Amino acid sequence: MPKNVLKLKNNHLRYIFSLFFLLLLFACSTKKDRWANRNWQALNTEYNVLYNGNIALDKGIEDVKLTYADNFWQILPVERMQVTTENILPGQNRNANFARAEEKATKAIQKRSMNIEGKEKNPQMDEAHLLLGKARYYDQRYVPALEAFNYILYKYPESDKIYEAKIWRERTNMRMDNDALAVKNLKKLLIDIKLKTKLKKQVYADVNATLAQAFLNLEERDSARARLKDARELTGSKEEKARYTFILGQLYDEAGEKDSAYAAFQTVIDMKRNSPRRYIIQAHARQAAQFDFSKGDTIAFLKKYKKLMDDRENRPFLDVLNHQMALFYDKKTNRKQAVAYYNKSLRTKSQDQYLMASNYRNLAKIYFDNAKYQQAGQYYDSTLTRLTPKTREYRYIKNKRENLADVIKYEGIAQHHDSILNVVSLSPADRKSFYEDYIVKLKKSDAEKAAAEKAAQEKAERLARNVNSDDDVIDPVTRKSPGMPTAPGAGMQGKTGADRLSDKAGSAKTGTDMAPKSGGAKNDAFYFYNPSTVAYGKLEFRKKWGNRGLKDNWRISSTKESDADKKSDSAASNDSLSGNSKKDKIDERYTADFYLKQLPDDKKLLDSLAKERNFAYYQLGIIYKEKFKEYQLAASKLEQLLLNKPEERLVLPSMYHLFKIYEIIDKPKAEAMKNKIISQYPESRYAQILKNGVTDPDSAALSPELAYKNIYRMYEDGQFIQTLDALDKATEQFTGEEIVPKMELLKAAVVGKLKGLGEYRKALNYVALNYPNVQEGKQAEEMIAKDIPALEQLQFDAAEPLSWKIIYKVSNVETPVTKAAEDKLRKFAAERTTEKLTLSQDVYTMTENFIVIHGIGSQQKATDIATILKDYKDYNIPLQAIVISNENYKIVQIKKNLEEYLKPGPRAQGPTPVTQDKAKPAEKSAQPAPNQPQPQKGLPPAPGSMPPSAADAKKNQQQIIEQQVREAEQRRRELDEKTRKSEPPQPVDSDDPEEVPSTPAQPVKGK
């Protein structure tokens, strides 16, 4: 080719490239509205920035779907997306792919936008904003996402992505709990879409699916079903079609339309490989839940599930399949097979925590029904670790587990004590015969264990010998002994790739590791890779060293035991050599005397065992009745208790609870027990309840909580007699309600105020025995053990008086004489300016009251005031005045022993305290008045006499008693404050001297 022609071509190319560069330079501008600019920016935006952004978004969505785990125990959501509540810091993101997609969308908007004269000239900007909104949506930043979608609707109303943007906007609204707004907007959108005939079917499907989710959020199931049907028919995604069909089946199942649900699940199963495997397996499980185990074809059911479990594709779902098999055998009462399949399901280590919890819960129930309470408690513990706290089922299982702790405790006591008492009740000959029979069974069991251990030892030795002789074995594949070097790939000849993969999978499944082998070395594999050699080594170690714990200096930790074993072994060998093998030492466990000498023979100990056994039976009967609703089991425990002839305090409550149980399970027995209680215990409270079954019609319409609140208000107002009457009627009316223990504890407090300490103890004992498993019963038991003995030890004049009172005992405060006297006393208290006096009416007993003047500083002043009120003409009170210290008045109210206080002569002093609080200095005793007589030596002062003498022993004793009283009052104040803030009542003594016993807890709303 001539040089001038080549030169001409080069010039043409140079001109063409220069022209193209100039055109490109002019097209790069985003400020010029020219054809080249618009198309160049659109092309660069679509196939460069947005292309990479959409790729990142698709990867992020795939990550979201892979990490999302469906909860098939609930209605599935339409969209597979895990919403997290954890907060992220600025600059952080939940998924790097979404961050990259947002970055690309932002770059496209910032660098490729052609906003000229208020209009966007780049047709790809709507897609850039749509990508921006999607990335923010999946990153769970819903407010910025909503802003991006709204921008499309505002700026690009003619965009072809307008309907897609509206759908995503409503999805974002639903994530922000604006479901009603989403429904309103989606209904309008559905009407607009119907007018468009050229839209893709997938847009219709997305609108219907999104609207269905909004209806589900609003609990409008019927509307959701209609929308899901349309979405299923219109969607082009096989995964979405299977998911929508499965959700429809769940909705039908929830509505009780079993046939429609079964058909929907069968549709999912029939999709086969067009549906993800998880939906197919769960559809089978849902159909199994509808199976009639009593009338259905069990052979076909077992054949179907065996085929499913043998399918290799279903291996990731063996947890579900084994669980369904366990449920099948559980309902067929084949407990052994059920336990086996539950354990198989657990061994799969499923990621479904509720499925694991269901396995543990069902196993716990099986063990509980078989009276294996210890194992049941352990399985309930495992159940709680898999359940979500603060759920109803979690609280139910936790409550059952706590109650089971009491069952385990009392069942153990009952069985242990019963076994001892039953053997002790036998004659000597029968005892020996009983233990001889036991020894026969024990020998048989020990022989079976020894044979099993021997067989295991022989097997391990045989395996070890085979390992040691492996060098004589020729591998049939390699044609070499194991010790010879093997060429790379040897043993793989003639095997396909699938066979090789199978070999690898088999080695991985068995847990063995293919250790590297060096040629020419014999037995050069790592010792612990071979389980046979490990088992042989363990046996050899035990032979030489015995059972040793894993700890320091293990060689010398059991020297004495080893020496003793060696001596016994040598002695046994010598005996066998000398022909004295028959004289070997006999195991004392095989002699009846070994057991007979351990039986107790002390009558007090046997009585104590019987008492504990009886109380355990009573507690078990109450627990099974109240907590587990196991009425047959509860009846058997209480019946056995009555046959054991328990102490009197357990007889009547047991009979009454048996009556309540028989009302449920056996009406004739209930009537017989009722007549027995009324005839044998006619004056008891139980008999009164059974005879007077009519409730107050005025309170019939009240709820238990409102009734308790009204009664408690009467109690606070000091209307104790009316409170007691109302409590009697309310406990009869609300028998069986959870509020009854609270009412009974309040009744005990009222009884204590009206009838004294003795009746208070009886009332608390009633609460403790009848409600031992609720908070009120436990509090009553604790108060009987701690507070009642402390109150019983209170004695008159044991503490130094801090203030004094004047009391007038009256039978009726409404008589004219009493009212006139009370008016005069109020006038006197108001006119008294030297000290602040107060007047009150205090209830003493059911028929007697006190008019009390409080706030007098000394006994002498109290005596003078009483004289003035009696003799002065302006007052002339006709009632008898009693001067009493604040501390003694408290004792009078607690014990209702005013007559004892008024007896002439010195009163006995309280018991000497055992301990003394040395941390606090002794307080100075009050100085005696000059005109008061001295007390007798060694005796506390009588009412009206001077304080004790200054003798150190007596003074210290008084100071100790004062300190104990103050501590007791402080403890009672704390308990009273605690009970006012908590739900269950706690009737302990108040710090107010006029209130004994203390105020129970405030009424609370709810049970």
VOTILUM-606461 format. One record per residue (C-alpha): residue in one letter; x, y, z. Coordinates in steps of 0.05 Angstrom, whole numbers, padded with zeros to 5 digits, always signed. Each point is the difference from the previous one (the first is absolute). Example, Ala and Ser with C-alpha at 12.3 -4.5 7.8 and 13.67 -1.06 7.14 Angstrom:
a+00246-00090+00156;s+00027+00069-00013;
***
This chain:
m+00000+00000+00000;p+00028+00068-00018;k+00024+00044+00056;n-00046+00058-00017;v-00062-00045+00004;l+00021-00026+00068;k+00013+00071+00023;l-00069+00021-00025;k-00034-00056+00040;n+00037+00020+00063;n-00023+00071-00008;h-00073-00023-00008;l+00005-00041+00064;r+00030+00058+00037;y-00057+00045-00022;i-00053-00052+00019;f+00029-00010+00070;s+00006+00075+00010;l-00073+00010-00021;f-00023-00057+00047;f+00039+00031+00057;l-00032+00068-00012;l-00070-00031-00002;l+00015-00038+00065;l+00025+00063+00032;f-00063+00038-00018;a-00045-00059+00022;c+00032-00004+00070;s-00032+00064+00021;t-00062-00007+00045;k-00020+00073-00011;k-00016-00004-00075;d-00067-00028-00023;r+00024-00032-00065;w-00015-00068-00030;a+00072-00023+00009;n+00002+00023+00072;r-00065-00034+00019;n+00016-00066-00032;w+00072-00001+00023;q-00018+00012+00073;a-00057-00050-00003;l+00045-00053-00031;n+00055+00011+00050;t-00049+00000+00058;e-00036-00064-00020;y+00058-00044-00021;n+00053+00025+00047;v-00022+00028+00067;l-00070-00031+00006;y+00024-00066-00028;n+00051-00009+00056;g-00049+00026+00052;n-00054-00050-00020;i+00051-00057+00003;a+00018+00021+00071;l-00074+00005+00019;d-00014-00070-00027;k+00058-00029+00039;g-00025+00035+00064;i-00071-00027-00011;e+00028-00070-00009;d+00038+00007+00065;v-00064+00023+00036;k-00038-00061-00025;l+00055-00048+00018;t+00006+00026+00071;y-00075+00003+00011;a-00030-00059+00036;d-00075-00009-00006;n-00040-00014+00063;f-00049-00052-00025;w-00034-00001+00068;q-00033+00066-00018;i-00032+00030-00063;l+00057+00013-00048;p+00010+00072-00023;v-00006+00013-00074;e+00069+00029-00006;r+00061-00038+00025;m+00040+00052+00038;q+00027-00001+00070;v-00013+00064+00038;t+00050+00014+00055;t-00009+00047+00058;e+00073+00013+00014;n+00025+00071-00013;i+00060+00014-00044;l+00049+00056+00008;p+00009+00055-00052;g+00045-00024-00056;q-00019-00072+00011;n-00046-00043-00042;r-00035-00067+00007;n+00022-00025-00068;a+00058+00025-00043;n-00038-00016-00064;f-00056+00047+00018;a+00050+00054+00017;r+00033-00009-00068;a-00068+00003-00035;e-00018+00064+00036;e+00068+00029-00017;k-00010-00015-00074;a-00070+00029+00000;t+00025+00063+00035;k+00057+00007-00050;a-00048-00006-00059;i-00045+00054+00030;q+00056+00047+00016;k+00042-00007-00063;r-00050-00020-00055;s-00061+00041+00017;m-00020+00051-00054;n-00047+00047+00037;i-00010+00055-00052;e-00053+00054+00011;g-00032-00041+00055;k-00008-00063-00042;e+00041-00064+00001;k+00028-00015-00069;n+00035-00066+00018;p-00053-00055-00006;q+00039-00046+00047;m-00006+00043+00062;d-00065-00032+00022;e+00034-00068+00001;a+00058+00030+00039;h-00048+00026+00054;l-00036-00068+00000;l+00066-00035+00012;l+00016+00049+00055;g-00066-00014+00035;k+00007-00075-00006;a+00070+00001+00029;r-00023+00041+00059;y-00061-00044+00010;y+00041-00064+00005;d+00049+00036+00045;q-00061+00013+00046;r+00005+00076-00005;y-00073+00010-00017;v-00007+00076+00006;p+00055+00015-00051;a-00028-00056-00044;l-00069+00031+00003;e+00030+00067-00020;a+00031-00031-00063;f-00064-00034-00022;n-00041+00064+00012;y+00051+00039-00041;i-00015-00045-00060;l-00075+00011+00007;y+00010+00075+00006;k+00053+00011-00054;y-00014-00054-00051;p-00076-00010-00005;e+00006-00025-00071;s+00054-00051+00016;d-00010-00073-00020;k+00023-00018+00071;i-00055+00039+00033;y-00041-00061+00021;e+00061-00037+00026;a+00019+00061+00041;k-00070+00003+00030;i+00004-00074+00019;w+00067+00011+00035;r-00027+00062+00035;e-00056-00041+00031;r+00047-00055+00020;t+00040+00053+00036;n-00063+00027+00033;m-00016-00070+00026;r+00070-00006+00030;m-00015+00065+00037;d-00066-00029+00026;n-00043+00043-00046;d-00041-00060-00023;a-00066+00037-00006;l+00032+00053-00045;a+00032-00054-00042;v-00067-00035-00010;k-00033+00065-00021;n+00055+00017-00051;l+00005-00070-00027;k-00075-00005-00013;k+00004+00064-00042;l+00061-00027-00035;l-00036-00065-00016;i-00057+00040-00033;d+00050+00040-00041;i+00037-00062-00023;k-00064-00033-00025;l-00007+00057-00049;k+00068-00015-00029;t+00002-00060-00046;k+00073+00000-00019;l+00030-00008+00069;k+00038-00063+00018;k-00036-00054+00040;q+00055+00003+00052;v-00021+00071+00018;y-00071-00025+00013;a+00029-00058+00041;d+00043+00047+00042;v-00058+00047+00015;n-00045-00058+00022;a+00055-00032+00043;t+00017+00066+00034;l-00074+00014+00013;a-00007-00071+00029;q+00057+00014+00049;a-00034+00065+00022;f-00065-00038+00013;l+00039-00052+00040;n+00030+00054+00042;l-00070+00027+00013;e-00026-00070+00018;e-00048+00001-00060;r+00011-00072-00020;d-00056-00007-00051;s+00023+00060-00041;a+00071-00025+00003;r-00021-00068-00028;a-00034+00032-00059;r+00061+00043-00018;l+00047-00059+00008;k-00040-00042-00049;d+00007+00055-00052;a+00074+00008+00014;r+00011-00075-00006;e-00033-00002-00068;l+00037+00061-00028;t+00071-00008+00025;g+00052-00029-00046;s+00047-00022+00056;k-00005-00073+00019;e+00026+00014+00070;e-00052+00053+00011;k-00055-00045-00026;a+00019-00055+00049;r+00006+00050+00058;y-00068+00033-00014;t-00033-00069-00004;f+00031-00022+00066;i-00024+00064+00034;l-00070-00013-00027;g+00003-00070+00030;q+00019+00030+00067;l-00057+00050-00003;y-00050-00055-00017;d+00028-00043+00058;e-00006+00058+00048;a-00073+00012-00021;g-00016-00074+00012;e-00011-00015-00074;k+00040-00065+00003;d-00018-00025-00069;s+00020+00064-00035;a+00065+00002+00041;y+00016-00072-00018;a-00012+00015-00074;a+00045+00061+00002;f+00057-00038+00033;q-00009-00056-00051;t+00007+00052-00055;v+00067+00020+00029;i+00022-00073+00003;d-00022-00013-00072;m+00044+00058-00024;k+00060-00046+00015;r+00064+00032-00024;n-00036+00064-00020;s-00007+00014+00075;p+00056+00009+00050;r+00009-00063+00042;r-00015+00035+00066;y-00072+00014-00022;i-00011-00072-00021;i+00025-00029+00066;q-00041+00049+00041;a-00061-00015-00043;h+00008-00074+00017;a+00006+00018+00074;r-00063+00042-00004;q-00038-00057-00032;a+00026-00047+00055;a-00029+00047+00052;q-00069-00013-00031;f+00009-00076+00000;d-00051-00040+00039;f+00044-00046+00041;s-00059-00042+00024;k-00035-00012-00066;g+00051+00018-00054;d+00042-00046-00041;t+00061-00006+00045;i+00036-00048-00047;a-00003+00050-00057;f+00022+00056+00047;l+00062-00039+00023;k+00017-00021-00071;k-00004+00072-00024;y+00045+00027+00055;k+00050-00057-00008;k+00006+00018-00073;l+00010+00074+00018;m+00054-00016+00050;d+00037-00046-00048;d+00002+00055-00053;r+00070+00031+00000;e-00029+00068-00019;n-00038+00002+00066;r+00060-00009+00045;p+00002+00074+00020;f-00072-00009+00024;l+00007-00064+00042;d-00015+00041+00062;v-00070+00014-00025;l-00012-00070-00026;n+00024-00034+00063;h-00042+00047+00042;q-00062-00020-00040;m+00015-00073+00009;a+00008+00011+00075;l-00067+00035+00002;f-00031-00059-00037;y+00025-00051+00051;d-00015+00047+00058;k-00073+00005-00020;k-00001-00076-00011;t+00025-00005+00074;n+00063-00036-00024;r+00044+00038+00049;k+00064-00039-00015;q-00001+00015-00074;a-00021+00072+00013;v+00059+00012+00046;a+00047-00031-00052;y-00024+00046-00056;y-00001+00062+00045;n+00073-00014+00016;k+00015-00010-00074;s-00030+00068-00015;l+00041+00031+00055;r+00065-00031-00026;t-00009+00035-00067;k+00017+00065+00037;s-00056+00038-00035;q+00002+00075-00008;d-00074+00002+00015;q+00001+00018+00073;y-00074-00010+00011;l+00004-00070-00031;m+00056-00017+00049;a-00042+00029+00057;s-00060-00043-00022;n+00044-00062+00001;y+00024+00015+00070;r-00070+00018+00024;n-00031-00064-00026;l+00056-00042+00029;a-00011+00034+00067;k-00074-00016-00002;i+00014-00073-00016;y+00048-00006+00060;f-00049+00038+00044;d-00056-00048-00018;n+00046-00058+00018;a+00014+00032+00068;k+00073+00013-00018;y-00001+00070+00027;q+00074+00012+00003;q+00009-00013-00075;a-00063+00040-00014;g+00029+00060+00037;q+00064-00004-00041;y-00038-00001-00066;y-00043+00059+00023;d+00064+00038+00015;s+00024-00013-00071;t-00068+00022-00026;l+00006+00067+00034;t+00068+00013-00031;r-00031-00006-00070;l-00063+00040+00012;t-00006+00075-00006;p-00007+00033+00068;k-00061+00043+00016;t-00046-00045-00040;r-00061-00036+00027;e+00029-00069-00013;y+00066+00019+00033;r-00036+00022+00063;y-00043-00063+00000;i+00061-00046-00007;k+00039+00040+00052;n-00058-00004+00049;k-00006-00075-00013;r+00074-00009+00011;e-00002+00037+00066;n-00058-00042+00023;l+00036-00062-00024;a+00057+00017+00048;d-00049-00009+00057;v-00026-00064-00031;i+00071-00028-00006;k+00013+00019+00073;y-00063-00029+00029;e-00002-00062-00044;g+00071-00016+00022;i-00020+00008+00073;a-00063-00042-00008;q+00035-00057-00036;h+00060-00002+00046;h-00039+00003+00064;d-00053-00048-00025;s+00053-00052-00017;i+00030+00004+00070;l-00067+00000+00036;n-00027-00057-00041;v+00060-00045+00015;v-00001+00019+00074;s-00073-00019+00005;l+00017-00072-00022;s+00016-00056+00047;p+00074-00019+00008;a-00009-00062-00044;d-00036+00040-00054;r+00055+00053+00002;k+00053-00052-00012;s-00040-00032-00055;f-00010+00068-00033;y+00074+00015-00001;e+00018-00070-00024;d-00046+00010-00060;y+00033+00067-00012;i+00069-00032+00004;v-00019-00051-00053;k-00019+00057-00048;l+00063+00038+00018;k+00045-00059-00016;k-00035-00010-00066;s+00008+00074-00018;d+00074+00000+00020;a+00013-00063-00040;e-00031+00032-00062;k+00042+00062+00009;a+00064-00041+00009;a-00016-00041-00062;a-00011+00064-00040;e+00066+00030+00024;k+00037-00064-00015;a-00029-00003-00070;a+00020+00072-00012;q+00070-00014+00025;e+00009-00061-00043;k-00025+00038-00061;a+00049+00056+00013;e+00058-00049+00008;r-00020-00036-00064;l-00001+00066-00038;a+00067+00018+00030;r+00030-00066-00022;n-00027+00011-00071;v+00033+00068-00001;n+00066-00028+00022;s-00002-00053-00055;d-00020+00048-00056;d+00069-00008-00033;d-00019-00071-00021;v-00064+00023-00035;i+00000+00016-00074;d-00045+00056-00024;p-00044-00029-00055;v+00001+00065-00038;t+00073+00021+00003;r+00026-00072+00005;k+00049+00024+00053;s+00005-00004+00075;p-00020+00062+00039;g+00072+00013+00020;m+00026+00004-00071;p+00004+00067-00036;t-00059+00017-00045;a+00006+00039-00064;p-00042+00063-00008;g-00069-00019-00025;a+00010-00074+00015;g-00065-00035+00017;m-00039+00046-00045;q+00007-00040-00063;g-00066-00023-00027;k-00039+00049+00042;t-00043+00055-00028;g+00000+00071+00024;a-00065-00014+00038;d+00034-00059+00035;r+00057+00044+00022;l-00047+00053+00026;s-00038-00055+00037;d+00064-00024+00031;k+00016+00070+00024;a-00070+00010+00026;g+00004-00067+00036;s+00065+00019+00035;a-00028+00067+00020;k-00065-00032+00026;t+00037-00051+00044;g+00041+00056+00029;t+00067-00031-00020;d+00055+00042-00028;m+00045-00024-00056;a+00067+00010+00034;p+00060+00006-00047;k+00040-00065-00006;s+00074-00003-00014;g+00025-00061-00037;g+00038-00055+00035;a-00022+00018+00071;k-00039-00052+00038;n-00061+00024+00040;d+00021+00072-00012;a-00073+00027+00004;f-00016+00044+00060;y-00019-00044+00060;f-00065+00036+00016;y-00025-00004-00072;n-00016-00074+00012;p-00058-00012+00048;s+00019-00073+00010;t+00070+00016+00026;v-00029+00054+00045;a-00050-00049+00030;y+00055-00052+00011;g+00044+00053+00033;k-00056+00020+00048;l-00009-00073+00021;e+00074-00009+00011;f+00003+00064+00041;r-00057-00023+00045;k+00032-00067+00010;k+00064+00032+00025;w-00024+00063+00035;g-00074-00010+00013;n-00051+00057-00006;r+00039+00066+00008;g-00028+00070-00004;l+00029+00053-00045;k+00041+00040+00051;d+00070+00014+00021;n+00043-00055+00031;w-00048-00052-00025;r+00053-00055+00008;i+00001+00008+00076;s-00071+00025+00012;s-00027-00070+00015;t+00060-00035+00029;k-00037-00028+00058;e-00056-00027-00043;s+00050-00030-00049;d+00039-00033+00056;a-00063-00028+00029;d-00021-00027-00067;k+00068-00032-00010;k-00003-00032+00069;s-00070-00026-00012;d+00021-00026-00069;s+00061-00035+00029;a-00040-00029+00057;a-00052-00025-00049;s+00054-00033-00043;n+00032-00033+00060;d-00068-00026+00022;s-00014-00028-00068;l+00069-00034-00003;s-00010-00030+00069;g-00069-00026-00017;n-00036+00048+00045;s-00039+00036-00055;k-00066-00017+00033;k+00020+00041+00059;d+00004+00065-00040;k-00029+00060+00033;i-00074+00008-00017;d-00026+00067-00024;e-00041+00027+00058;r-00050+00029-00049;y-00021-00072-00011;t-00018-00011+00073;a-00066+00017+00032;d+00033+00023+00064;f+00034+00057-00038;y-00069+00031-00011;l-00035-00022+00063;k+00050+00035+00045;q-00013+00066-00036;l-00074+00001+00016;p-00019+00051+00053;d-00032-00026+00065;d-00008+00065+00039;k-00074+00016+00008;k+00011+00075-00002;l+00038-00006-00065;l-00053-00045-00031;d-00055+00049+00022;s+00040+00057-00031;l+00007-00039-00065;a-00075-00014-00001;k-00016+00073+00013;e+00044+00024-00057;r-00028-00054-00046;n-00071+00021+00015;f+00014+00074-00011;a+00034-00019-00067;y-00063-00038-00022;y-00043+00060+00019;q+00044+00048-00039;l+00001-00046-00061;g-00076-00004+00001;i-00007+00075+00001;i+00053+00011-00054;y-00031-00051-00047;k-00069+00030+00011;e+00015+00074-00003;k+00060+00005-00046;f-00002-00059-00048;k-00075-00015+00000;e+00018-00074+00007;y-00062-00017+00040;q+00007-00076+00001;l+00072+00005+00023;a-00019+00052+00053;a-00057-00044+00026;s+00046-00060+00006;k+00050+00039+00041;l-00053+00028+00048;e-00034-00067+00006;q+00066-00033+00018;l+00012+00056+00051;l-00065-00015+00036;l+00017-00074+00001;n+00065+00017+00034;k-00039+00030+00059;p+00036+00068+00000;e-00001+00052+00055;e-00066+00035+00012;r+00018+00066-00034;l+00006-00036-00068;v-00063-00042+00003;l-00054+00053-00010;p+00036+00039-00055;s+00014-00065-00037;m-00073-00021+00004;y-00023+00068-00026;h+00049-00002-00059;l-00022-00070-00016;f-00072+00025-00001;k+00019+00054-00051;i+00037-00051-00043;y-00058-00050+00003;e-00047+00055-00024;i+00039-00002-00065;i+00015-00074-00008;d-00051-00038+00042;k-00065+00033+00023;p-00024-00056+00046;k+00066+00000+00038;a-00005+00075+00006;e-00068-00004+00033;a+00024-00055+00048;m+00062+00041+00019;k-00044+00062+00011;n-00045-00038+00048;k+00060-00028+00036;i+00030+00069+00012;i-00066+00029+00025;s-00014-00059+00046;q+00069-00009+00029;y+00020+00074+00004;p-00065+00039+00005;e+00032+00061+00033;s+00058+00006-00048;r+00008+00055-00051;y-00002-00051-00056;a-00067-00026+00024;q-00027+00071+00001;i+00023+00011-00071;l-00032-00064-00024;k-00066+00014+00036;n-00006+00074-00018;g+00011+00001-00074;v-00042+00063-00014;t+00039+00062-00018;d-00019+00072+00011;p-00043+00023-00059;d+00024+00071+00006;s+00072-00020-00013;a-00015-00053-00053;a+00012+00048-00057;l+00068+00023+00026;s+00065-00027-00028;p+00047-00033+00050;e+00049+00057-00004;l-00053+00054+00010;a-00030-00038+00058;y+00068-00005+00033;k+00012+00074-00011;n-00065+00019+00033;i+00012-00046+00059;y+00070+00027+00009;r-00027+00070+00002;m-00046-00021+00057;y+00061-00029+00035;e+00039+00065-00006;d-00059+00038+00028;g+00003-00043+00063;q-00066-00036-00013;f+00028-00067+00021;i-00065-00036+00018;q-00031+00020-00067;t+00065-00019-00035;l-00002-00070+00031;d-00072-00010-00021;a+00014+00023-00071;l+00061-00045-00005;d-00040-00061+00022;k-00050+00012-00056;a+00052+00017-00052;t+00042-00062+00012;e-00062-00043-00009;q-00020+00037-00063;f+00068-00001-00034;t+00021-00070+00020;g+00053-00023-00050;e+00021+00069-00022;e+00072+00023+00006;i-00021+00057+00045;v-00023-00046+00056;p+00069-00010+00033;k+00006+00075+00005;m-00068+00005+00032;e+00017-00055+00049;l+00064+00036+00021;l-00039+00064+00010;k-00050-00039+00041;a+00056-00026+00044;a+00021+00072+00014;v-00071+00019+00018;v-00007-00060+00045;g+00064+00020+00035;k-00027+00069+00013;l-00066-00025+00028;k+00018-00065+00035;g+00072+00004+00019;l+00065-00037-00012;g-00026-00071+00009;e-00053+00007-00053;y+00049+00037-00044;r+00046-00061+00001;k-00058-00047-00018;a-00021+00045-00058;l+00071+00003-00027;n+00006-00075+00007;y-00063-00007-00042;v+00030+00043-00055;a+00066-00038+00002;l-00032-00068-00005;n-00051+00016-00054;y+00043+00043-00045;p+00071-00026+00009;n+00022+00013-00072;v-00020+00073-00007;q+00035+00061+00028;e-00052+00011+00055;g+00006-00071+00026;k+00076+00004+00002;q-00004+00067+00037;a-00049-00029+00051;e+00047-00059+00012;e+00059+00047+00010;m-00039+00043+00048;i-00021-00060+00041;a+00073-00020+00006;k+00030+00068+00014;d-00050+00055+00019;i-00049-00038+00043;p+00053-00027+00049;a+00028+00070+00007;l-00069+00029+00016;e-00014-00056+00050;q+00062+00018+00040;l-00023+00072+00012;q-00011+00014+00074;f-00027+00059+00039;d+00050+00051+00026;a+00058-00033-00038;a+00017+00066-00034;e+00009+00070+00028;p-00063+00042-00012;l+00008+00055-00051;s-00071+00029+00005;w-00065-00013+00036;k-00073-00007-00016;i-00067+00003+00036;i-00051-00051-00026;y-00075-00007+00014;k-00030-00068-00017;v-00071+00004-00028;s-00046-00052-00030;n-00038+00047-00046;v+00026+00066-00024;e-00069+00022-00025;t-00033+00005+00069;p-00017+00070+00026;v+00045-00008+00060;t+00060-00021-00043;k-00012+00056-00050;a-00005+00053+00055;a+00064-00026+00032;e+00036+00001-00067;d-00022+00072-00013;k+00027+00021+00068;l+00066-00035-00013;r+00007+00034-00067;k-00013+00067+00033;f+00053-00014+00052;a+00051-00021-00053;a-00013+00064-00040;e+00006+00045+00061;r+00065-00033+00024;t+00058+00045-00021;t+00058-00028+00039;e+00004-00063-00043;k-00032-00022-00064;l-00053-00052+00015;t-00039-00041-00050;l-00062-00042+00006;s-00019-00064-00038;q-00048-00058+00000;d+00036-00066-00003;v-00032-00068-00011;y+00018-00050+00055;t-00043-00061-00013;m-00063-00018-00038;t-00043+00032+00056;e+00046+00049+00035;n+00036+00065-00020;f+00048+00049+00031;i-00004+00076+00003;v+00074+00019+00005;i+00036+00064+00018;h+00070+00001-00031;g+00062+00042+00009;i+00010+00003+00075;g+00073+00007+00020;s+00002-00036+00067;q-00040-00047+00045;q-00009+00054+00053;k-00030+00048-00051;a-00046-00055-00025;t-00024-00014+00071;d-00012+00073+00013;i-00039+00009-00065;a-00043-00061+00016;t-00015+00029+00069;i-00019+00067-00030;l-00046-00031-00051;k-00035-00041+00054;d-00007+00052+00056;y-00002+00068-00034;k-00071+00024-00007;d+00008+00024-00072;y+00016-00071-00023;n-00022-00051+00053;i+00014-00061-00046;p-00038-00059+00028;l+00042-00053-00036;q+00058-00037+00033;a+00067+00028-00021;i+00060-00046-00011;v+00070+00030-00003;i+00046-00042-00043;s+00066+00010-00035;n+00005+00000-00076;e+00040-00065+00000;n-00049-00036+00046;y-00059+00024-00041;k+00031-00032-00061;i+00005-00067+00037;v-00073+00006+00023;q-00022+00010-00071;i+00042-00058-00026;k-00020-00051+00053;k-00068+00028+00022;n+00021-00008+00073;l-00024+00063+00034;e-00026-00040+00059;e+00070-00027+00012;y+00028+00070-00001;l-00051+00024+00051;k+00014-00056+00050;p+00029+00029+00065;g+00072-00015+00020;p+00065-00002-00039;r+00001-00031-00069;a+00052-00049-00024;q+00057+00030-00040;g+00014-00022-00071;p+00052-00052-00018;t+00073+00020+00003;p+00028+00011-00070;v+00054-00047-00024;t+00042+00051-00038;q+00015+00073+00010;d+00014+00053-00052;k+00066+00030+00023;a+00005+00047-00058;k-00050+00050+00028;p+00012+00036+00066;a-00050-00009+00056;e-00054+00051+00004;k-00012+00039+00064;s-00060-00022+00038;a-00052+00050+00021;q+00009+00032+00068;p-00051-00024+00052;a-00050+00049+00027;p+00014+00020+00073;n-00068-00023+00026;q+00000-00069-00033;p+00012-00063+00042;q+00061-00043-00012;p-00012-00067-00035;q+00014-00065+00035;k+00069-00028-00010;g+00007-00046-00059;l-00069+00018-00029;p-00020+00048-00056;p-00042+00060+00019;a-00075-00007+00005;p-00046+00049-00036;g+00005+00068+00032;s+00066-00015+00035;m+00067+00033-00014;p+00048-00025-00054;p+00050-00055+00017;s+00059+00012+00047;a+00069+00018-00026;a+00030-00068+00011;d+00045-00017-00059;a-00027-00070-00013;k-00071+00023-00001;k+00016+00062-00040;n+00037-00040-00053;q-00057-00049-00003;q-00050+00055-00012;q+00044+00032-00053;i+00007-00066-00037;i-00075-00010+00000;e-00011+00071-00025;q+00049-00012-00056;q-00034-00065-00020;v-00068+00033+00000;r+00026+00058-00043;e+00032-00048-00049;a-00064-00041-00004;e-00041+00063-00013;q+00050+00023-00053;r-00005-00068-00034;r-00075+00003+00002;r+00000+00070-00029;e+00044-00024-00058;l-00044-00060-00013;d-00062+00044+00002;e+00030+00049-00049;k+00021-00058-00045;t-00069-00031+00000;r-00033+00066-00018;k+00043+00002-00063;s-00007-00073-00020;e-00060-00041-00020;p-00006-00055+00053;p-00021+00022+00071;q+00047-00008+00058;p-00036+00005+00067;v+00055+00018+00050;d-00002+00048+00059;s-00003+00074-00015;d+00043+00053+00031;d-00062+00034+00024;p-00013-00023+00072;e-00075-00001-00011;e+00002-00047-00060;v+00012-00074+00013;p+00011-00041-00043;s+00024+00044-00057;t-00033+00022-00064;p+00003-00048-00059;a+00019+00022-00070;q-00039+00050-00039;p-00048-00030-00051;v+00027-00003-00070;k-00033-00004-00068;g+00001-00068-00033;k+00010-00067+00032;
***
